[in-house]
Amino acid sequence: MVDNKFWCNFTPNIHLMGRQSISFTEPNDIWLKAQVDNNEYSSKSELVNDLIRQARKQQKQIDWIASKIDKAEKSGFTSDNKEQILSQSKSLLNG
């Protein structure tokens, strides 16, 4: 009789990272090394991933602002002067 036991170590919500090889200009490489040497990050990979997360978050904010601007432009323009616009804005904020 053969005892076939298989162990599977499954950890949910853990994402495997793809390996990439990238090159940096000398000034960028020096800056990356300085961040790691100053213990801001444990590795260049951690730092690059953090920078990408920040860029993605920033892009999401830019996209949100752009959609609001687009919606505002499509709603038309006003002939109100700046004092009237400010008064209307304040009344909307104050309820």
KANORWO-V372194 format. One record per residue. N is the residue number from 1. SS is DSSP state (H for helix, E for strand, C for the rest). PHI is phi in radians with two decimals (NA if undefined). OMEGA is omega as a letter, one per 20 degrees, with the letter a starting at -180 (* if undefined). Layout:
n: <N:N>
ss: <SS:SS>
phi: <PHI:PHI>
omega: <OMEGA:OMEGA>
//
This chain:
n: <1:2:3:4:5:6:7:8:9:10:11:12:13:14:15:16:17:18:19:20:21:22:23:24:25:26:27:28:29:30:31:32:33:34:35:36:37:38:39:40:41:42:43:44:45:46:47:48:49:50:51:52:53:54:55:56:57:58:59:60:61:62:63:64:65:66:67:68:69:70:71:72:73:74:75:76:77:78:79:80:81:82:83:84:85:86:87:88:89:90:91:92:93:94:95>
ss: <C:C:C:C:C:C:C:C:C:C:C:C:C:C:C:C:C:C:C:C:C:C:C:C:C:H:H:H:H:H:H:H:H:H:H:H:H:C:C:C:C:C:C:H:H:H:H:H:H:H:H:H:H:H:H:H:H:H:H:H:H:H:H:H:H:H:H:H:H:H:H:H:H:H:C:C:C:C:C:C:C:H:H:H:H:H:H:H:H:H:H:H:H:H:C>
phi: <NA:-1.73:-1.66:-1.77:-1.95:-2.01:-1.86:-2.18:-1.66:-1.91:-2.05:-1.18:1.16:-1.79:-1.83:-1.29:-1.67:-1.32:-1.58:-2.33:-2.04:-2.26:-1.96:-2.10:-1.17:-1.02:-1.08:-1.19:-1.13:-1.07:-1.12:-1.04:-1.06:-1.10:-1.12:-1.23:-1.11:-1.46:1.08:-1.25:-2.45:-1.47:-2.77:-1.10:-1.07:-1.08:-1.13:-1.10:-1.08:-1.15:-1.08:-1.16:-1.04:-1.10:-1.13:-1.12:-1.10:-1.08:-1.10:-1.08:-1.16:-1.10:-1.08:-1.12:-1.09:-1.06:-1.17:-1.16:-1.12:-1.05:-1.08:-1.13:-1.13:-1.29:-1.40:1.81:-1.94:-1.97:-1.77:-1.16:-1.49:-1.13:-1.16:-1.17:-1.12:-1.09:-1.09:-1.12:-1.12:-1.11:-1.17:-1.19:-1.23:-1.49:1.41>
omega: <a:r:a:r:r:r:r:r:a:r:a:r:r:a:r:a:r:r:r:r:r:r:r:r:a:r:r:r:r:r:r:r:a:r:r:a:r:r:r:r:a:a:r:r:r:r:a:r:r:r:r:r:r:r:r:r:r:r:r:r:r:r:r:r:r:r:r:r:r:r:r:a:a:a:r:a:a:r:r:r:a:r:r:r:r:r:r:r:r:r:r:r:a:r:*>
//
